[in-house]
Each structure stands twice: as C-alpha cells, then as structure tokens.
Amino acid sequence: MQGFVNQDALAATIFSRKATFYSRSRSTLWTKGETSMNFINIHDIFLDCDRDSIIYLGKPDGPTCHTGSETCYYSSVFDFLKQPQVVENRLALTTLYSLESTISQRKAGLALTQVGKPSWTKRLLLDDELLCSKIWEEVNELC
C-alpha cells in the first residue's frame, strides 16, 4: 500500500513498529490496522538517496487493501486501457513478490515425490551447506 507520512507519523512508526501514516484529508495520524486489526509490523525503514521518500518494510497481519486484497496494487494500467471495468484482482507480480511466491511453492512441495532432477531452489532448501554457500556467493557479488 502507499500512504503519506510526516515527522510525527515516522516517529510513531519507529516507536511502535506499526506502520503509521498521516491522513491529509483528516489532518491526523492513523496506524494501519487500528480498525481492521490488519497491522503492518515494521522490520525496517529505508530512505531514498535525497531523503525525501521512505519505504516501510514490514509484514502485514492480513490484507493491506480495504477491498480485502493482499495489496492495493492489483490493477494493471494496460489491462485498464483495454477494459476499464475491473474483472479480477490481480496481484502486482513484482520481482520480490514473484520470488517469494516461487520459494514458498517450492518449500511447500519439499515432501512431495518428484520425478526427475529437483529445481535449484529445492536443492538449496534441502541442503543448508549449499544454501549458505549460495548466500555468501550472492553477498560477495553485491559487495
């Protein structure tokens, strides 16, 4: 989801570890989940390079969208241009969401019998040593 923050909302988020925003229409702070109980539990906060935009990194307790969808971003502009009526809620398959989804599916299928060679992800999930060496490889590339 997206929301606006001011200094007080950011301070409240840092203190409570719950995503807190500033409502411009009501001129007040609000914490995501205060009525729905679908809080967003904040793990970290990132600033952009010129410090005029932030991202809360958190885990929601439930849907983040007031429609009940996992995300508010489920309508493709290109689909909308073809057909203005929303036919279905499609999650925005961002790279991280797509990656998380793939890993979760592979992890869920660990106990299933497989024909043929296991996927690289499944091999990593089954072998802690291999997983650690892969993580170190990626860390070194990032550095």
Sine and cosine of phi, psi and omega as CSV:
sin_phi,cos_phi,sin_psi,cos_psi,sin_omega,cos_omega
0.00,0.00,0.19,-0.98,0.04,-1.00
-0.79,-0.61,0.61,-0.79,0.05,-1.00
-0.47,-0.88,0.22,-0.98,0.03,-1.00
-0.99,-0.13,0.54,-0.84,0.08,-1.00
-0.75,-0.66,0.44,-0.90,0.20,-0.98
-0.84,-0.54,-0.09,-1.00,-0.05,-1.00
-0.86,0.51,-0.64,0.77,-0.01,-1.00
-0.92,0.38,-0.64,0.77,0.02,-1.00
-0.91,0.42,-0.66,0.75,0.03,-1.00
-0.90,0.43,-0.69,0.72,0.02,-1.00
-0.88,0.47,-0.67,0.74,0.02,-1.00
-0.90,0.44,-0.63,0.78,0.02,-1.00
-0.90,0.43,-0.71,0.71,0.01,-1.00
-0.88,0.48,-0.68,0.73,-0.04,-1.00
-0.94,0.34,-0.72,0.70,-0.12,-0.99
-1.00,-0.04,-0.32,0.95,-0.11,-0.99
0.89,0.45,0.37,0.93,0.11,-0.99
-0.90,-0.43,0.71,-0.71,-0.02,-1.00
-0.88,0.48,0.89,-0.45,0.00,-1.00
-0.86,-0.50,0.66,-0.75,-0.09,-1.00
-0.79,-0.61,0.11,-0.99,0.08,-1.00
-0.92,-0.39,0.84,-0.54,0.04,-1.00
-1.00,0.07,0.92,-0.38,0.01,-1.00
-0.95,0.33,-0.53,0.85,-0.02,-1.00
-0.96,0.30,-0.55,0.83,-0.01,-1.00
-0.98,-0.19,-0.14,0.99,-0.03,-1.00
0.81,0.58,0.73,0.68,-0.01,-1.00
-0.48,-0.88,0.32,-0.95,0.09,-1.00
-0.98,0.20,0.49,-0.87,0.15,-0.99
-0.57,-0.83,0.60,-0.80,0.02,-1.00
-0.97,-0.22,0.82,-0.58,0.02,-1.00
-0.84,0.55,0.83,-0.55,0.03,-1.00
0.98,-0.22,-0.08,1.00,-0.06,-1.00
-0.90,0.43,-0.41,0.91,0.09,-1.00
-0.95,-0.30,-0.58,0.82,-0.06,-1.00
-1.00,0.03,-0.27,0.96,-0.11,-0.99
0.93,0.36,0.20,0.98,0.08,-1.00
-1.00,-0.09,0.92,0.38,-0.01,-1.00
-0.92,0.40,0.39,-0.92,0.19,-0.98
-0.94,-0.33,0.93,-0.38,-0.03,-1.00
-1.00,0.09,0.90,-0.43,-0.14,-0.99
-0.99,0.10,0.78,-0.62,0.06,-1.00
-0.99,-0.16,-0.54,0.84,-0.02,-1.00
-0.34,-0.94,0.28,-0.96,0.03,-1.00
-0.73,-0.68,0.76,-0.65,-0.02,-1.00
-0.91,-0.42,0.65,-0.76,0.05,-1.00
-0.97,-0.24,0.57,-0.82,0.10,-1.00
-0.98,0.18,0.07,-1.00,-0.16,-0.99
-0.88,0.48,-0.55,0.83,0.00,-1.00
-0.96,-0.28,0.26,0.97,0.16,-0.99
0.88,0.47,0.52,0.85,0.05,-1.00
-0.90,-0.44,0.15,0.99,0.04,-1.00
-0.50,-0.86,0.60,-0.80,0.02,-1.00
-0.75,-0.66,0.35,-0.94,0.11,-0.99
-0.78,-0.62,0.78,-0.63,0.16,-0.99
-1.00,0.04,0.78,-0.63,0.11,-0.99
-0.97,-0.26,0.90,-0.43,-0.07,-1.00
-0.45,-0.89,0.11,-0.99,0.00,-1.00
-0.90,-0.43,0.88,-0.47,0.01,-1.00
-0.97,0.23,0.53,-0.85,0.08,-1.00
-0.97,0.22,-0.27,0.96,-0.03,-1.00
-0.20,-0.98,-0.37,-0.93,0.00,-1.00
-0.86,0.51,0.60,-0.80,0.04,-1.00
-1.00,-0.07,-0.29,0.96,-0.04,-1.00
-1.00,-0.10,0.60,-0.80,0.02,-1.00
-0.91,0.41,-0.21,0.98,0.06,-1.00
-0.99,0.14,-0.16,0.99,-0.06,-1.00
0.99,-0.12,-0.03,1.00,0.02,-1.00
-0.98,0.20,0.41,-0.91,0.03,-1.00
-0.86,0.52,-0.56,0.83,-0.05,-1.00
-0.65,-0.76,0.40,-0.92,0.08,-1.00
-0.98,0.19,-0.25,0.97,-0.08,-1.00
-0.98,-0.18,0.99,0.14,0.01,-1.00
-0.79,-0.61,0.05,1.00,0.00,-1.00
-0.95,-0.32,0.90,-0.43,0.04,-1.00
-0.97,0.24,0.73,-0.68,0.06,-1.00
-0.86,0.51,-0.65,0.76,-0.04,-1.00
-0.92,0.39,-0.61,0.79,0.10,-1.00
-0.91,0.40,-0.66,0.76,-0.01,-1.00
-0.88,0.47,-0.64,0.77,0.01,-1.00
-0.90,0.43,-0.53,0.85,0.04,-1.00
-0.97,0.23,-0.64,0.77,-0.07,-1.00
-0.53,-0.85,0.97,-0.23,-0.09,-1.00
-0.87,0.49,-0.40,0.92,0.01,-1.00
-0.99,0.14,0.69,-0.72,0.05,-1.00
-0.96,0.28,0.87,-0.49,-0.02,-1.00
-1.00,0.02,-0.63,0.77,-0.03,-1.00
-0.45,-0.89,0.38,-0.93,0.11,-0.99
-0.99,0.12,0.92,-0.40,0.05,-1.00
-0.94,-0.34,0.84,-0.55,0.03,-1.00
-0.92,0.40,0.60,-0.80,0.09,-1.00
-0.94,0.33,0.95,-0.32,-0.07,-1.00
-0.99,0.13,0.96,0.26,0.06,-1.00
-0.94,0.34,0.23,-0.97,-0.02,-1.00
-0.84,0.54,-0.73,0.68,-0.04,-1.00
-0.93,0.37,-0.65,0.76,0.04,-1.00
-0.90,0.45,-0.69,0.72,0.00,-1.00
-0.89,0.46,-0.68,0.73,0.02,-1.00
-0.90,0.44,-0.73,0.68,0.01,-1.00
-0.87,0.50,-0.66,0.75,0.00,-1.00
-0.89,0.45,-0.71,0.70,0.00,-1.00
-0.89,0.46,-0.72,0.70,-0.01,-1.00
-0.90,0.45,-0.67,0.75,0.02,-1.00
-0.88,0.47,-0.66,0.75,0.03,-1.00
-0.90,0.43,-0.70,0.72,0.01,-1.00
-0.91,0.42,-0.64,0.77,0.01,-1.00
-0.91,0.42,-0.66,0.75,0.02,-1.00
-0.90,0.44,-0.48,0.87,-0.04,-1.00
-1.00,-0.05,0.16,0.99,-0.03,-1.00
-0.86,0.52,-0.62,0.79,-0.07,-1.00
-0.99,0.16,-0.23,0.97,-0.04,-1.00
-0.97,0.26,0.57,-0.82,0.06,-1.00
-0.94,0.33,0.70,-0.72,-0.05,-1.00
-0.84,-0.54,0.63,-0.78,0.10,-1.00
-0.99,-0.14,0.76,-0.65,0.02,-1.00
1.00,0.01,-0.15,-0.99,-0.06,-1.00
-0.96,0.28,0.71,-0.70,0.02,-1.00
-0.94,0.35,0.42,-0.91,0.04,-1.00
-0.90,0.43,0.33,-0.94,0.03,-1.00
-0.87,0.49,-0.67,0.75,0.01,-1.00
-0.88,0.48,-0.70,0.72,0.01,-1.00
-0.90,0.44,-0.65,0.76,0.05,-1.00
-0.88,0.48,-0.67,0.75,0.02,-1.00
-0.90,0.43,-0.64,0.77,-0.02,-1.00
-0.93,0.36,-0.45,0.89,-0.02,-1.00
-1.00,0.02,-0.25,0.97,-0.11,-0.99
-0.77,-0.64,0.98,-0.19,-0.05,-1.00
-0.86,0.52,-0.62,0.78,0.00,-1.00
-0.90,0.43,-0.70,0.71,0.03,-1.00
-0.90,0.43,-0.66,0.75,0.02,-1.00
-0.88,0.47,-0.72,0.69,0.01,-1.00
-0.89,0.46,-0.67,0.75,0.00,-1.00
-0.92,0.40,-0.57,0.82,0.04,-1.00
-0.93,0.37,-0.66,0.75,0.03,-1.00
-0.88,0.47,-0.71,0.71,0.02,-1.00
-0.89,0.46,-0.63,0.78,0.04,-1.00
-0.86,0.51,-0.72,0.69,-0.02,-1.00
-0.93,0.37,-0.62,0.79,0.04,-1.00
-0.88,0.47,-0.70,0.71,0.01,-1.00
-0.89,0.45,-0.62,0.78,0.04,-1.00
-0.91,0.41,-0.64,0.77,0.01,-1.00
-0.90,0.43,-0.66,0.75,0.00,-1.00
-0.93,0.37,0.00,0.00,0.00,0.00
